[in-house]
């Protein structure tokens, strides 16, 4: 497998493989083993959309593998002169990078770049489509919490703007591949019109479903969708219906976990106190970002690095 | 006096299909019967000889976007696709809303490889606020008015447009799109958009306007032609209106009976178009509409775009696909219709709708020789780098096609011979 563009690319086996490797890398000794795995390699980040966690996490992952980082500063690049994404990515690939980490506000850009260059492409988030490494670190977090490799019969609730969330699209796919029992709750104006293609139960009422879950995953609503009055009447109405308020949180059991990809709109997605509660896994998710992304890079690059050597040793013309 | 004989083919005339030769003298068909001869012979053996096709919906991009297509390249593409006439759409830069631009295009089309009719916009600048000078434009020969690319959003204005158009005896063609529903959307709203996370356009956006135009046309008795129908409900609404006795016409584009929204999974903007590629159920309904006469014509909506625009991210790329060079092959391969019905959908009906039926749409003695000779069995593959169009945005790249134009005659002049444009 050359690219990671979508959780689709992995399947259950692929997810397990990456997560097992990531688990080893969580341990300092495991990480040390791979500290020179990418010596001589260069990883380039093409972030056309803002990011704190994801970009730093990828850069850290590459550094811990011994790679060099090349960061495209979109603000000062020739994109400002009107250069196309195609020319930009091809130019960087031509200079000899081993992997392109791409984030863009438009769905499909990582896929387009994978068609235009010969380089390995990792999708760090494309519009509302996919954020596969986020889903993987989410799975790793639950693996650690629950102490097992599957999510069979684990009841997961996603709250918030499904239509506009790449996190939910990736994580629903990944959790479902691992056997989870998934419910999604939001206003119908925040659901895609056809939900039949998702392995989920759909609800419009948070209070109906919040009491019977093991994991509650909060999705961040885009501010303009709350304040325009065109999708939800108002932020206040969103809070009344879909915020994990202290009231709602108080009714939850001890074993419920709260997850969020971040950044979090405190007071809108959840009361501030919820974030600080020990049942909230957000910090663990962030920490898992680095070993997960190391595992992804190793899975994509290490094998293909070895393959030509093996062939040439057999006298095959490569 | 110049004479030419098209020999050895099956000729589709208005009164029947027969194995015959066609004799053309000074650009006019003078005889249709077996064993004719002339100094110049066009070999039609193994082919059908049909009236040249008429496209109700072609974007020639002149004036303003000559980087994507010109009158010369667009009409060459048309001729290679078997067309002898196209209706040029007015969403140019500037829009065709005044006599000066009509004249510019008419002059530019004097040496074109097919006849070019000019459509003008319903509103000035296609801004949807002020009616275009329809009478003045009709006097230059404009028969069809459309804000295509957009839809007149103001119902009151559209109602007045119908009334006014009726008094000038011109046709209003509607690109049906409620902008308040389609806003921000880039593909069909359905199972695929749900997975891909691309903001989507509900079919309602088209259907609400189809319903509006049908009603307004009925109450004002203004002539209506519905463009690029793409949803099952749109087809059903037209079927019901016709069954109730209303006179109106409708077209469908080849991409709406051959491609679905599944194609968008590649995120390749070559598949981005308005109306968007829809579900299989919609494709089936469009086909059924073509078969049962609900839809009167196949119109290409040929929409060239330069390469860099079709390589933008999907949500930024412009809408539109090429169509002139592949339409006939697709109709022959995908519709399972007798050739006579294909001729109705692609030649005689559109010729009548465009009021070009004096010169196009039929092979008969005394009429101009606007003819296509087509090998319906010939297989070929679409090579996007080998199209006559200046642009390359065909959604059918590398697709196997069945049916190919061998020769095209424009008023007796052989403009395409053995599949190659002669100029």
Interface residues (C-beta under 8 A of the other chain):
Chain A: X84 X85 X86 X104 X106 X107 X108 X109 X111 X112 X127 X128 X129 X130 X163 X164 X165 X166 X169 X192 X193 X194 X195 X196 X197 X198
Chain B: X189 X190 X191 X193 X194 X195 X196 X197 X198 X199 X200 X202 X266 X267 X268 X308 X311 X312 X313 X314 X315 X316
